[in-house]
Amino acid sequence: MTMSVQERNSGSEGKEEESEDESEILEESPCGRWQKRKEQISQGNVPGVESASLAMDTEEGVEVVWNEVLFNDKKVFKAQEEKIKEMFENLMQVEHPNIVKFHKYWLDMKESQARVIFITEYMSSGSLKQFLKKTKKNHKTMNVKAWKRWCTQILSALSYLHSCEPPIIHGNLTCDTIFIQHNGLIKIGSVWHRLFVNVFPEASVHGKVRPSRDEQRNLHFFSPEYGSAEDDYAIDIFSFGICALEMAVLEIQANGDAVVSKEAISNAGQSLEDPLMREFTQSCVRHEPKQRPTAHDLLFHRVLFEVHSLKLLAAHCLISNQYLLPENCVEEKTKSFDPNGLMAEIKHGDRPGVQLKYSHVSPLELDKFLEDVKNGIYPLMNFASSRLHPVPRALSLSHEQVETAKTPTPEPQETESRKVIQMHCNLESNEEGTKTHLTLFLKMDDKLHRQLSCDILPTDSSKDLANELVHYAFICEEDCEKLAGFLEDALTRHKGKALASGTTQ
């Protein structure tokens, strides 16, 4: 979903203190978790979205976006209801560190009209377009390292979408739908623009569904074949190429025209001093779609490709296996090292060698680096397998397919969306050995802890236990296999200790 920073008053009063009117709570979600505030925010151009307000997530204590789609004709809504519910159920299943998060949705039925309300992540630092304007205004140029890092993050998200089975086309990638956080993390929004156009019929929603291409200032982001029956992921590559070019030159000059011309795009590309950057952007905006590279191919382009450092590879390995490690293990480990201890040494026969000591590593810098890797700032894409990510059919259906799809969708159920980042357990068997008491400690990605306990029988399997935790929304489905493996290892070790103890006695 597209969202950007609210254009607040520039006066000192507006900066110092939020007005009581804006912070006033207008409405609550049925579960009480999300509270809609009066403050409206700029939502860009998401088809059918009537209004977007700032809201508070009372569980995590962060701001989110409260979006509303209003149907004036309740009968039309009823005809679309199953399709709409299926789409929103599926939206919550797609997750990537460089894609704006879709949290929750619900339906609100009134006598004469209906509303669909959905909650999305709030990108508080603003859009890429805003950042580029500020940079240009301050007479600064784009740092090449930052440009490469941003391109890699955007391509990471596009590669994820395009590698889904079937592929998901963004269809609305511009500098207004790309967001940058204060730590350099890039996220793309409005991912479901095309799906919204298909699902929300223009005649049924309050307010006109206006395709983003109608906005003259963004016309140059769209490929020549955009909107035709033949368009595919290549339209996203064209849009990315324009974004990459704008990031490099800060702005493609329209020279007073309402629309950025092909000549202006060509001139901007030729102005790039680095021949590799010039070749990179030009390959993305080729007229023939089949001649454009894929997102995965672009990650291997000479201008972006680099052999990942051992430090980055180790950080990704640590993050992906964090649930097996004790809390604060990195901090505790670094404290135990002798600062003058030798960590590594490179010897040279013809000159003095290089010694690396533990004192050369700052624990604070290491923590920040690990946090950045976890947040998705340094994606490990160059060596990622090009595996397909299965997604539900509804995410990639064409308009005609959506019309004929009749798969029944159950009522939305509460599910756990947070990831488990650490897990520990304690097992105690009774004297007879007929049952074992399990205490499970889980640390979620929002830093909250969850403690669960139950009695398990010798016939219970770790997979069944993990599936039960998913069923009752204690863990998300993606953590099911990971938790099952963890429990299996713990149970095997516990049985081994019990047998050893019995043999000793």
Salt bridges, closest charged atoms under 4 A:
GLU18 OE2 - ARG37 NH2 3.27
GLU27 OE2 - ARG115 NH2 2.63
GLU39 OE2 - ARG8 NH1 2.94
GLU50 OE2 - HIS206 NE2 3.61
ASP57 OD1 - ARG33 NE 2.87
GLU59 OE1 - ARG33 NH1 3.69
GLU60 OE2 - ARG33 NH2 3.21
GLU63 OE2 - ARG37 NH2 2.85
GLU68 OE2 - LYS36 NZ 2.75
GLU68 OE2 - ARG115 NH1 3.05
GLU81 OE1 - LYS78 NZ 3.24
GLU81 OE2 - LYS85 NZ 3.99
GLU82 OE2 - LYS85 NZ 3.59
GLU95 OE1 - LYS101 NZ 3.32
GLU95 OE2 - LYS419 NZ 3.91
ASP108 OD2 - LYS110 NZ 3.93
ASP108 OD2 - ARG115 NH2 2.73
GLU121 OE2 - LYS187 NZ 2.91
ASP176 OD2 - ARG217 NH1 3.03
GLU215 OE2 - ARG210 NH1 3.21
GLU225 OE2 - ARG292 NH1 2.74
ASP231 OD2 - ARG194 NH2 2.86
ASP236 OD2 - HIS162 NE2 2.86
GLU246 OE1 - LYS129 NZ 3.33
GLU246 OE2 - HIS220 NE2 3.05
GLU251 OE1 - LYS136 NZ 2.71
GLU279 OE2 - HIS301 NE2 3.59
GLU279 OE1 - ARG302 NH2 3.07
GLU327 OE2 - LYS443 NZ 3.07
GLU327 OE1 - HIS449 NE2 3.89
GLU331 OE2 - LYS335 NZ 3.42
ASP350 OD1 - ARG351 NH1 3.33
ASP372 OD2 - LYS368 NZ 2.91
GLU403 OE2 - LYS83 NZ 3.63
GLU403 OE2 - HIS399 NE2 3.77
GLU411 OE2 - LYS85 NZ 2.82
GLU414 OE1 - LYS104 NZ 3.64
GLU416 OE1 - ARG418 NH2 2.96
GLU416 OE1 - ARG450 NH1 3.01
ASP446 OD2 - ARG418 NH1 2.86
ASP455 OD2 - LYS435 NZ 3.77
ASP455 OD1 - HIS437 ND1 2.77
GLU478 OE1 - LYS419 NZ 3.10
ASP479 OD1 - LYS482 NZ 3.08
